[in-house]
Amino acid sequence: MNDPLTQKVIGAAIEVHRHLGPGLLESAYQKCLAYELSNLGLFVDRELILPIKYKELSITQAYRIDLLIENELVIETKTVEKLNDIHMAQILTYLKFGNYKRGLLINFREKLLVNGIRRVSL
């Protein structure tokens, strides 16, 4: 499952983490990662609003995806002590309701970033 787009995103995340280290706010990592990915020529949508439908009810601002790359790869950034099941459930929900096939859950608080990256797919 090592597709080129995922590899580019992981490389860019490592670059951001190498320069900033752990300990910043999630929003700082998001902005810097979006910057790196844009510089690679990738289309980046940041804080994308994701609506959901429940029966006849439409909730227009139900979820907010941190980053959507090339309209296909969902990126959920975190700065938590440890990733847990709730974080995984969150990105799986984004994939499901957005009809996306794959995503990355990235925890920038890790000392070594590769330990904080989870590949997710439906």
C-alpha positions in Angstrom: 0.0 0.0 0.0 3.0 2.3 -0.5 1.4 4.6 -3.2 3.4 7.6 -4.4 1.0 10.2 -3.0 1.1 8.7 0.5 4.9 8.5 0.3 5.1 12.2 -0.7 2.9 13.2 2.2 4.9 11.2 4.7 8.1 12.7 3.4 6.7 16.2 3.7 5.5 15.5 7.2 8.9 14.2 8.2 10.4 17.4 6.7 8.1 19.6 8.8 8.8 17.5 12.0 12.5 17.7 11.4 12.4 21.5 11.3 9.9 22.1 14.1 10.2 19.1 16.3 7.4 17.9 18.7 5.6 20.3 21.0 3.7 22.8 18.8 0.0 23.2 18.3 -1.7 21.1 15.8 -2.6 24.1 13.7 1.0 25.0 13.2 1.9 21.5 11.8 -1.2 21.6 9.6 -0.2 24.9 8.0 3.4 23.9 7.5 2.4 20.5 6.1 0.0 22.2 3.7 2.8 24.6 2.7 5.2 21.7 2.0 2.7 19.7 0.0 1.7 22.8 -2.1 5.4 23.3 -2.8 5.5 19.8 -4.2 2.8 20.8 -6.6 0.0 18.9 -4.9 -3.6 20.3 -4.5 -4.2 20.8 -0.8 -7.6 21.5 0.7 -7.3 22.6 4.4 -10.0 22.3 7.0 -12.5 21.0 4.5 -16.1 21.0 5.8 -17.7 17.6 5.4 -21.5 17.4 5.6 -23.5 14.3 6.6 -27.0 13.2 6.0 -29.2 11.6 8.6 -32.5 10.4 7.2 -34.0 13.6 5.8 -31.7 15.9 7.9 -28.7 17.4 6.3 -26.0 18.7 8.6 -23.8 20.9 6.5 -20.9 21.5 8.9 -20.8 18.1 10.7 -17.1 17.4 10.3 -13.9 19.2 9.3 -11.1 17.3 7.6 -7.7 18.7 8.5 -6.2 18.2 5.0 -7.4 16.6 1.8 -4.7 16.0 -0.7 -5.4 15.7 -4.4 -9.1 15.3 -3.6 -8.3 11.7 -2.5 -6.1 11.3 0.6 -7.4 12.4 4.0 -4.9 13.7 6.5 -5.8 14.0 10.2 -3.1 15.7 12.2 -2.8 15.3 16.0 -0.5 16.5 18.7 -1.4 14.1 21.5 0.7 12.0 23.9 -0.6 8.8 22.2 -2.9 7.9 19.3 -5.9 5.9 20.5 -9.1 4.3 19.1 -11.0 7.5 19.1 -8.5 9.1 16.7 -8.8 6.1 14.4 -12.6 6.2 14.5 -12.5 9.9 13.6 -10.5 9.4 10.4 -12.5 6.3 9.5 -15.6 8.5 9.8 -14.1 11.0 7.4 -13.3 8.3 4.9 -16.8 6.8 5.1 -18.8 10.0 4.9 -16.5 11.6 2.3 -16.4 8.4 0.3 -12.6 8.4 0.3 -10.5 5.2 0.2 -7.4 6.1 2.2 -5.9 8.4 4.8 -3.1 9.1 7.1 -3.3 9.8 10.8 -0.2 11.7 11.9 0.7 12.5 15.5 3.4 15.3 15.4 4.0 15.0 19.2 6.1 11.8 18.7 9.8 12.2 19.2 10.4 10.1 16.0 7.5 10.9 13.6 7.4 7.5 11.9 6.1 6.1 15.2 3.2 8.5 15.0 2.0 7.7 11.5 -0.9 5.3 10.8 -2.1 4.4 7.4 -5.9 4.0 7.2 -8.0 2.6 4.4 -11.6 1.4 3.8 
